[in-house]
Amino acid sequence: MKTRFTLALATMLVAPYTMATAAMAFDYPKKAYDATYEMVNPQGKSEMRMASDGNGMTLTKTEMSGQKTRMITDFKKGEVTTLLDTAKMAMKAKMTEATAQSYEDDWYKKKKAKSLGTKVVNGHPSHGWEYSQDGTTSQTWIGDDCKLMTQSTTDSKYGKTTMNLKKIGPAPAATEFSAAVPAGYKLMTQ
């Protein structure tokens, strides 16, 4: 029962944000960064870190309802590794077009996203896009100064999730981008 709850929680946490990663032959963030967001969804309020090494690896870390989750995306291999640290479980999956996203304007134009214009979001002059994919509708604001997501609102079957940028720093240590399944973790197949 606990395993099912943990997997359901991980799926709920990861599903809306797989749209925030890219894969395979898709462009990856060329800028190294470590961004912290406040995330509010039906399960409550939490903090999420999103980071890039600028060379094809991204990291998303969340802690919610006592569950710690890391998602490492290797754009060059086209793989996503999700580590459910609290439950000591791991999942590996191939990335697809449906889960590839960039914060570049060309990506939104290819998706025929609707421009939302410009406004200041969380202290950053930003421009926004709205798009729908696989039953999920997102409004994303990109900072003109920082070139990162400054705010996102996602409506999906899991409910409404809002993310607001709180701080930006340089990329974390390379070890944080390791997609290796730690010893003692059970590898789940998808």
ABEGO torsion letter per residue (X at the ends): XAAAAAAAAAAAAAAAAAAABBBEABBBBABBBBBBBBBBBAAEBBBBBBBBAGAGBBBBBBBBGGBBBBBBBBAAAGBBBBBBAAAGBBBBBBBBAAABBBABAAAAAAAGBBBAEBBBBGGBBBBBBBBBBGGBBBBBBBBAAAGBBABBBBBBAAEBBBBBBABBBBBBBAAAABABBBBGBBBBBX
